[in-house]
Amino acid sequence: MTSYVERQRKTKLGRPSEADLRLKNNRLGMTIFQISWIMVFLAMIIVNWQLRFSYSDWPPAGVAPFDPLLPSAATVALLLSSLLVKRGLQALRQGRIGGFLLDWRGAMVFGFAFLAAIIYEFVSVSNAALATQYGITMRLMTGFHFVHALAILAFMAHVIRRGAAGSYSGDEHESWAVEGTAKLWYFVTLAWILFYIVLYWIR
Amino acid sequence: MATIAVPLGGQAEQQEAEAVRRPALSDYLRWSVDHKIIGVQYGVSAFLFFIIGGAMAMGIRLELWTPELDLMVSGAAYNSLFTIHGTIMIFLFIIPMWAAFGNFVVPLQLGAKDMAFPWLNAFAFWLIPPAAVVVLLGYFVSPAEAGWTSYPPLSTLFSGDGQTLWALGAHLLGISSIMGSINFIVTIFNMRPPEMTIWRMPLLCWAVLATSIIAVMATPFLAGALTLLLLDRVAGTTFFDAAGGGDVLLWQNIFWFYSHPAVYIMVLPGMGVLSEVLSVHSRKPVFGYRMVGLSSMGIAFVGFTVWAHHMFTSLQPELRIPFMITTMIIAVPTGIKMFSWLGTIWGGKIRFTSAMLFALGFLSLFVIGGISGVMLAALPFDIHVHDTYFVVSHFHFVLFGGSVFAVYAALYHWFPKVTGRMMNERLGRIHFVFTYFGFLFTFFPMHVVGMLGMPRRVAVYVEAFQPWNQLISLSAFVLGFSTFIVIYNVIKSYYHGPIAGANPWRALTLEWQTTSPPPPMNFDDDPIPFEDPYGYGTEASAAYLEVVDEAFGVRSNRAGEH
């Protein structure tokens, strides 16, 4: 009565190759990490939202609302940076290493421009705002986001250095580091857009 | 119910079979990316913390022997003792203990060579020792005394620096838990053999999947809450301080949004273990397989909607009834599991092995914990017994009567696979009797003192409660003693137990279709799962087990047992 086992041996479906499986695992793992870690950012949005109810007005009386001009410009820079990261990844997929490096270096310039604007926003919160949760939660959220953006920019610098040394090719199996870093940068962008809306537009 | 006496593995001819080479003990002390080594590392370290946390519980019970302070110098010292007891048991024992069984068993059940991310797996484990050092150091520096729930302002205005270290350690443990869970989800989705559809997956894998989904979605909230707590403690922010525009309820909301689902992180894998053990040791297919898998998911989903039932006394009154309703709804998927377990053993050829005894112990005790849970979900009752020993009793029935009994069932069930040797069944039964009755007489009377009004988390009490407390303490010492039986059994069996062979329980899931312990890459060839992981009692399953026995050189001499 081994028919079941034999049948299975005969009709056994092909298993994916080691390399294919690794890429598939990396991609799913990254997606789950993104879904998981965005929850911390959502938790901070909930913090901001719940603390609003400690005050009758938001921003609290006597506190000037933040000027959204510079953060908006920074958001545009971050979006451009993300777009360049995407373009660079496409260039790499087509085997154009030079195009990839150029796009990613540009992305880093925009990324640092974004960070500079955020640092300025962080330090220039007025004392009146800092006496209330309006300023404190703003510093919490931008500071928390800043740490992530800085870490991923460091990843990007590392990937660019290795890319210049010829470590990656158009084959998606040999450029997971690039794809993974790009996905983390999209994550940073999405997280910032959520924060940007909550901090500067929802009153 | 017919029961038959069956020799338990380790027959003479199996003794002769050559024992498979086991990893050296020193392999367990080093960095390794083998999921089997990591599983044992998780398990042994978690069990050490269980002993430490258990010793603390003995201290708590000793203090409560008399109504006055005697063992403790102050009420604050008592506060820090139960704080560290709860923290160790939850963050350093139960959650890592399920990671232990998940790590060891899940890749084997899936027929995989290892987890999806072996390096990440090892890294997640090695975060635990430093985190434990940080948390325990805090206890000796200036201990946290706000309970494992760390409600502000207790945790911001009153606790010492130990509270800061507590939060740092919990942060690390949370990150470890998230990384481990990502690994489980990817492994379960991507590493199954092509023949094993998701509906043919063993139920432990379903339970670990549901648990991991909860962990990746909820643990980040703990990270958020701990970040705020750390900032309030060291950076002068006022998130939880009403004087600075903060809100103490903010902590309760975010903390419980993690910690209620975390209750299911602590018990769902145990439920998965139960489905495995009950089915194998009663030789019956799992009753309602699909519904059991789906009910794990149901618990995971509904578990996110009930957190504020921990805050019935502090919540806006209009939100109480909705949370009461969602909490009661949790009883539905749990009830489905209960019916499935009873249906599984109903009419089966039950073998009262130690694993089975602990599984049946889980069944009876978890029902009590579940019923007291529904009682507590009922708002009028909850307000009456809020913060009394009734609550202490309830969650120990769930976490000890549930999780720890399932841990023991899993230990007796998979020990042969992990070490290649059988555990001593007689000692296992003695262990069960001491644990079961020690547990029952420790925690059941707490229902009564709770309803009589004895508050939890207080070292002194009204003299009238003393007889009850002495009964509880005596039983607790019996329960504490019972742990030494299993420790002795594990050590003795590791060295002198009978050789187990590949499949001592004649189980159909894939972890048994390889040597015990399995070779470094688990399977010599890609294993073929049987069409139904619980299809016991059919000719096809008997034939499958026959083939496996032939492959591993163990002659089947147990006719009639398929």
Interface residues (C-beta under 8 A of the other chain):
Chain A: M1 T2 Y4 V5 Q8 R9 K12 L13 G14 R15 L21 K24 N25 L28 G29 I32 F33 I35 S36 W37 I38 M39 V40 A43 M44 I46 V47 Q50 L51 F53 S54 Y55 P60 T132 Q133 I136 L140 F144
Chain B: A116 F117 I178 S181 I182 N183 I185 V186 F189 N190 M191 P193 P194 E195 V216 M217 A218 T219 P220 F221 A223 G224 A225 T227 L228 L231 T237 T238 F239 A242 G244 G245 G246 D247 L249 L250 N253 I254 F257 D526 I528 F530 E531 E539 A540 A542 A543 Y544 E546 V547
